[in-house]
């Protein structure tokens, strides 16, 4: 019977390898940056930004005064030309804030022969492309736990530099879930990873991030092999997070139970996201990255519109 192994594409040996992974990732980053910009550009053709003004503390527009705001914000010269009171809104006030987190844990290094690229590469391309797309639309984007929200033209390079700097730090070990941070009201979070952690841990993470009213989006990155479990016969499975190995004689007999457990795992995560008004989407690495980015952008736009209609706290 043929033998199949569930191996990391970069290297098959087991054990601590954070330093090697950082070097391998650094070598791939130039091509990942190019791919991210190409994906963002392809999606940008079908999506219009909310404004085209330059970045900074510059005037953007006048808007009607809302009861409860400080009277000092009223622009009396503009208000004198009409029967209504107006506020001079600046661009930074109009921009939305989005935080991005990209899972770089060991399980993200996996890639089967059916995938277009490893899960971590696809996650990085999507995260960087999303940052570029949002910046072009006038939003401020930050790296959750690493970089404050910014709006600059070289945001892709800035993000890459920050991620690589963290990767090369002594003792760095990537976490499976983002840091427990209470995001501000109306901020949004984009979390990209395989989310193979305990659903209860994921639910607590969502609860913490959205404690003040922030909304978010989970993008589950999956290899096609992880979805279909196409193994049969004598198969050896190797855990990328530990030295554990499992050898089975008839792998196909595990398929139904594996699919059932995976579905239950995803349902639990989906329910935790829905409870806080978050969205969840599944993206397989045998599909184009542009599909996921377009779907994500549409969800972000819907949330931006929802936030703009909410009354000020």
C-alpha positions as CSV (number, residue, x, y, z in Angstrom):
1,X,0.0,0.0,0.0
2,X,1.3,3.5,-0.7
3,X,2.5,5.6,2.2
4,X,1.6,9.2,2.7
5,X,3.0,11.6,5.2
6,X,1.6,14.9,6.5
7,X,4.7,16.9,6.4
8,X,5.8,20.5,6.5
9,X,6.9,21.6,3.0
10,X,9.8,23.6,4.2
11,X,11.5,20.8,6.1
12,X,10.5,17.4,7.5
13,X,12.6,17.2,10.6
14,X,11.0,17.6,14.0
15,X,12.1,19.8,16.9
16,X,12.7,23.5,17.7
17,X,13.2,25.4,14.5
18,X,12.0,29.0,15.0
19,X,15.4,30.4,13.8
20,X,15.3,28.4,10.6
21,X,11.7,29.3,10.0
22,X,12.5,33.0,10.4
23,X,15.3,32.7,7.8
24,X,13.1,30.8,5.4
25,X,10.4,33.4,5.8
26,X,12.8,36.3,5.3
27,X,13.9,34.8,2.0
28,X,10.4,34.4,0.7
29,X,9.2,37.9,1.8
30,X,10.2,39.8,-1.3
31,X,8.0,37.6,-3.5
32,X,5.2,37.7,-1.0
33,X,5.2,41.5,-1.0
34,X,5.0,41.5,-4.8
35,X,2.1,38.9,-4.7
36,X,0.3,41.0,-2.0
37,X,0.4,44.2,-4.1
38,X,-0.8,42.3,-7.2
39,X,-3.7,40.8,-5.3
40,X,-4.6,44.2,-3.8
41,X,-4.5,45.8,-7.3
42,X,-6.7,43.2,-8.9
43,X,-9.4,43.7,-6.2
44,X,-9.0,47.5,-6.2
45,X,-10.3,47.7,-9.8
46,X,-13.7,46.5,-8.5
47,X,-13.9,48.5,-5.3
48,X,-14.0,52.2,-4.8
49,X,-12.4,53.9,-1.8
50,X,-14.4,56.1,0.4
51,X,-12.3,59.2,-0.4
52,X,-9.2,60.3,-2.4
53,X,-7.8,63.0,-0.2
54,X,-4.2,62.9,1.0
55,X,-3.3,61.4,4.4
56,X,-2.9,63.5,7.5
57,X,-4.7,66.0,9.7
58,X,-6.3,67.8,6.8
59,X,-9.9,69.0,6.2
60,X,-12.1,66.4,4.7
61,X,-15.7,67.5,4.8
62,X,-18.5,69.3,6.6
63,X,-21.1,67.2,8.3
64,X,-24.3,68.1,10.3
65,X,-23.8,68.7,14.0
66,X,-25.1,65.8,16.2
67,X,-26.7,66.5,19.5
68,X,-24.4,65.7,22.4
69,X,-21.2,66.8,20.6
70,X,-19.1,69.6,22.1
71,X,-20.2,73.0,20.8
72,X,-16.5,73.9,20.2
73,X,-16.6,71.5,17.2
74,X,-19.2,73.6,15.4
75,X,-17.9,75.6,12.4
76,X,-19.8,78.8,12.8
77,X,-18.8,80.3,9.5
78,X,-20.2,77.4,7.5
79,X,-23.2,77.1,9.7
80,X,-24.1,80.8,9.1
81,X,-24.8,80.0,5.4
82,X,-27.5,77.5,6.3
83,X,-30.2,76.8,8.8
84,X,-28.3,73.9,10.3
85,X,-25.1,73.6,12.4
86,X,-22.1,71.9,10.8
87,X,-18.9,70.3,12.1
88,X,-15.6,70.6,10.2
89,X,-14.6,67.0,10.0
90,X,-10.9,66.1,9.4
91,X,-9.6,63.2,7.5
92,X,-8.2,61.3,10.6
93,X,-11.7,61.6,12.2
94,X,-13.4,60.2,9.1
95,X,-11.0,57.2,8.7
96,X,-11.8,53.8,10.2
97,X,-9.3,51.9,12.2
98,X,-8.5,48.3,11.3
99,X,-6.1,45.9,13.0
100,X,-4.7,42.9,11.3
101,X,-3.2,39.7,12.9
102,X,-1.6,36.9,11.0
103,X,-1.0,33.5,12.5
104,X,2.6,32.4,12.1
105,X,2.5,29.3,14.4
106,X,4.0,25.9,13.4
107,X,0.8,24.5,12.0
108,X,0.7,27.3,9.4
109,X,3.9,26.0,7.8
110,X,2.1,23.0,6.3
111,X,1.5,22.7,2.6
112,X,0.4,19.7,0.6
113,X,1.0,19.0,-3.1
114,X,-2.5,20.2,-3.8
115,X,-1.9,23.7,-2.4
116,X,-0.7,26.7,-4.4
117,X,1.4,27.8,-1.4
118,X,1.9,27.1,2.3
119,X,-0.8,28.4,4.6
120,X,1.5,30.9,6.2
121,X,2.5,32.4,2.8
122,X,-1.2,32.7,1.9
123,X,-2.0,34.3,5.2
124,X,0.8,36.8,4.8
125,X,-0.3,37.7,1.2
126,X,-3.9,38.2,2.3
127,X,-2.9,40.3,5.4
128,X,-0.5,42.5,3.5
129,X,-2.9,42.9,0.5
130,X,-5.7,43.8,2.9
131,X,-3.5,46.5,4.5
132,X,-2.6,47.9,1.1
133,X,-6.2,47.9,-0.1
134,X,-7.5,49.5,3.1
135,X,-4.8,52.2,3.0
136,X,-5.8,53.0,-0.6
137,X,-9.4,53.4,0.5
138,X,-8.3,55.9,3.2
139,X,-8.3,53.7,6.3
140,X,-5.8,53.5,9.0
141,X,-4.4,50.0,9.5
142,X,-2.2,48.5,12.3
143,X,-0.7,45.2,13.3
144,X,-2.5,43.9,16.3
145,X,-0.1,44.0,19.3
146,X,2.8,45.2,17.1
147,X,2.1,48.4,15.3
148,X,-0.3,51.3,15.8
149,X,-2.7,52.1,13.0
150,X,-1.1,54.1,10.2
151,X,-2.0,55.3,6.7
152,X,1.1,55.5,4.5
153,X,1.8,54.5,1.0
154,X,4.5,52.0,1.9
155,X,2.4,50.2,4.5
156,X,3.1,46.8,3.0
157,X,6.9,47.3,3.5
158,X,6.3,48.7,7.0
159,X,4.2,45.7,8.0
160,X,6.8,43.3,6.5
161,X,9.7,45.0,8.3
162,X,7.8,44.8,11.6
163,X,6.9,41.1,11.2
164,X,10.4,40.1,10.2
165,X,11.9,42.1,13.1
166,X,9.7,40.1,15.5
167,X,10.5,36.8,13.8
168,X,14.2,37.4,14.3
169,X,14.0,38.5,17.9
170,X,15.8,36.1,20.3
171,X,13.4,33.6,21.9
172,X,10.4,34.6,19.7
173,X,7.8,31.9,19.5
174,X,4.7,32.7,17.4
175,X,1.4,32.4,19.3
176,X,-1.6,30.5,17.9
177,X,-4.0,33.3,18.8
178,X,-3.7,37.1,19.0
179,X,-2.9,39.0,22.2
180,X,-5.8,39.7,24.5
181,X,-6.4,43.3,23.7
182,X,-9.7,45.3,24.2
183,X,-10.1,47.2,21.0
184,X,-11.8,50.6,20.8
185,X,-15.5,50.9,19.8
186,X,-16.0,50.7,16.0
187,X,-12.5,49.5,15.4
188,X,-12.3,46.3,13.3
189,X,-10.0,43.3,13.5
190,X,-9.0,41.0,10.7
191,X,-7.6,37.7,12.1
192,X,-6.0,35.3,9.6
193,X,-5.0,31.8,10.6
194,X,-6.0,28.1,10.6
195,X,-7.7,28.5,14.1
196,X,-7.0,24.9,15.2
197,X,-6.9,26.0,18.8
198,X,-9.5,25.0,21.3
199,X,-12.9,26.7,20.4
200,X,-13.3,27.9,24.0
201,X,-9.9,29.7,23.8
202,X,-11.0,31.3,20.5
203,X,-14.4,32.3,21.9
204,X,-12.6,34.0,24.9
205,X,-10.3,35.8,22.5
206,X,-13.2,37.1,20.4
207,X,-15.0,38.2,23.6
208,X,-11.9,40.2,24.8
209,X,-11.2,41.9,21.5
210,X,-14.9,43.0,21.1
211,X,-15.5,44.0,24.7
212,X,-15.9,47.7,23.8
213,X,-17.9,47.2,20.7
214,X,-15.2,46.4,18.1
215,X,-16.1,44.0,15.3
216,X,-14.0,41.5,13.5
217,X,-13.5,39.0,10.8
218,X,-12.0,35.5,11.1
219,X,-10.3,34.2,7.9
220,X,-9.7,30.5,8.3
221,X,-6.8,29.3,6.0
222,X,-7.0,25.6,5.2
223,X,-5.0,23.3,3.0
224,X,-7.2,21.2,0.7
225,X,-5.7,18.0,2.3
226,X,-6.9,19.2,5.7
227,X,-10.4,19.6,4.3
228,X,-10.8,16.3,2.3
229,X,-8.5,13.8,4.2
230,X,-7.6,11.9,1.0
231,X,-5.4,9.4,2.8
232,X,-5.6,5.6,2.5
233,X,-3.6,2.6,3.4
234,X,-0.5,2.7,5.6
235,X,-0.1,6.4,6.5
236,X,2.2,8.2,8.9
237,X,1.0,11.5,10.4
238,X,3.6,13.9,11.9
239,X,2.6,16.7,14.3
240,X,4.4,19.9,13.3
241,X,4.1,21.2,16.9
242,X,5.7,18.3,18.6
243,X,7.7,15.0,18.0
244,X,4.4,13.1,18.0
245,X,3.8,10.6,15.2
246,X,0.8,8.4,14.4
247,X,0.9,5.4,12.1
248,X,-2.3,3.8,10.9
249,X,-2.9,0.8,8.7
250,X,-6.1,1.9,7.0
251,X,-6.2,5.7,7.0
252,X,-9.5,5.8,5.1
253,X,-11.4,4.3,8.0
254,X,-10.7,7.6,9.9
255,X,-12.1,9.9,7.2
256,X,-15.7,10.1,8.3
257,X,-14.8,10.7,12.0
258,X,-12.2,13.3,11.0
259,X,-14.7,15.2,8.8
260,X,-17.3,15.1,11.5
261,X,-14.9,16.5,14.2
262,X,-13.6,19.2,11.8
263,X,-17.2,20.3,11.1
264,X,-18.0,20.4,14.8
265,X,-14.8,22.5,15.5
266,X,-15.7,25.0,12.8
267,X,-19.4,25.2,13.9
268,X,-18.2,26.1,17.5
269,X,-16.0,28.9,16.1
270,X,-18.7,30.2,13.8
271,X,-21.1,30.4,16.7
272,X,-18.6,32.2,18.9
273,X,-18.1,34.7,16.1
274,X,-21.8,35.2,15.4
275,X,-22.5,35.8,19.1
276,X,-20.4,39.0,18.9
277,X,-21.4,40.1,15.4
278,X,-18.2,38.9,13.8
279,X,-17.9,37.3,10.3
280,X,-16.2,34.1,9.4
281,X,-14.9,32.8,6.1
282,X,-13.0,29.8,5.0
283,X,-10.3,30.1,2.4
284,X,-8.5,27.1,0.9
285,X,-4.9,27.4,-0.4
286,X,-5.8,25.8,-3.7
287,X,-8.0,28.8,-4.6
288,X,-6.8,32.3,-5.7
289,X,-6.0,34.8,-2.9
290,X,-8.0,37.4,-4.7
291,X,-11.3,35.5,-4.0
292,X,-10.7,35.8,-0.2
293,X,-9.6,39.4,-0.4
294,X,-12.7,40.5,-2.4
295,X,-15.0,38.7,0.0
296,X,-13.2,40.2,3.0
297,X,-13.4,43.7,1.5
298,X,-17.2,43.4,1.0
299,X,-17.6,42.4,4.6
300,X,-15.5,45.3,5.8
301,X,-17.5,47.8,3.7
302,X,-20.7,46.5,5.2
303,X,-19.3,47.0,8.7
304,X,-18.1,50.5,7.8
305,X,-21.6,51.4,6.7
306,X,-23.0,50.0,9.9
307,X,-20.6,51.9,12.0
308,X,-21.3,55.2,10.2
309,X,-25.0,54.8,11.1
310,X,-24.4,54.2,14.8
311,X,-24.9,57.1,17.1
312,X,-21.9,58.4,19.0
313,X,-21.5,56.8,22.5
